[in-house]
Amino acid sequence: MNSKHHDYFSPIKAYKPFHSRFDPCPPIGKKYYRTPINIYMEFQPPNMEQFPPHEALMKGTLWKALYDYYENPYRERES
């Protein structure tokens, strides 16, 4: 098997929507989306590390391995 595929793993994916030459609108460019981490796990490993209950409610998952921080791309960034 080719192990180079695993070297470039990222939960952020991108695609470029098709733009026809007859389309009156300007091209959109690349669009980005995130894939959930759990689709890359075959089975849940035993004894996974867990967040404390209050923190798990804030993060949206009980297991630390399944937590993925989401930054809102539409929120203005502070300089």
N, C-alpha and C positions, 0 to 999 in steps of 0.2 A: 504494500500500500504506500501511497505517497503521503508522507508526514508534513509536507509543506502546507497543506490545506489548514492544518491546525495552528500554524504559526501566525496566520493573519485573521484569526477569529475576532469578531466584534459583534456585539448585539445591535449595532447601528448599521442598517442597510440603506442602500441608495438605488434609485432607478431614474432614468430619464424618460419622461412621457413622450410618446410619438407626437411629432409636429408636422403636419402636412404643409406643403408649399402653398396650398390653396387656403390655408387657415388665415383669417384676417387678424387674429390676435398674435401678439409677440410670443415667442417660445417661453415656456415656464422655466426651463433649466432643470437641475437635479432636484428630486424630492427625496426626503429622508424619512425613515421610520425605524422603530425599535422592535426587536423580537424579544419575547420573554425568555428568561434563562431556563425555565423548566422544560422547554422543548428540546434542549440539548442534553438532558439527563434521561437515560434509559429507565432506570428505576431509582426510587429514593433510597440513598444509602442509609444503612442503620446508624444510629447514634449521631445524627447531624446536630451541629451546634445550634442552639436556639437563643432567640432574644428573650429577655424578661417579658412577662405578659403586657405590661404597660407600654414598653417600647415596641413590642410586636404590633400592638394596635396602631401606633403612630406610623410605623413603617409599612403596614399592610401585609406582612407575612411573619410567620413564626420562625422560619429558618433563615439563618444568616446567608447561606449559600444561594438562596433564591431572591435576596434583596437586590434591587437594581435602582439606583438613584435616578430620578427623572428630573431634568432641568427643563422648564417651560421655555421653548424657543421664542415665544411671542412676548414674553415679559422683557421689558427694557432692562439692560444691565447697568448696574451702578459702576461708575468709573473710580 
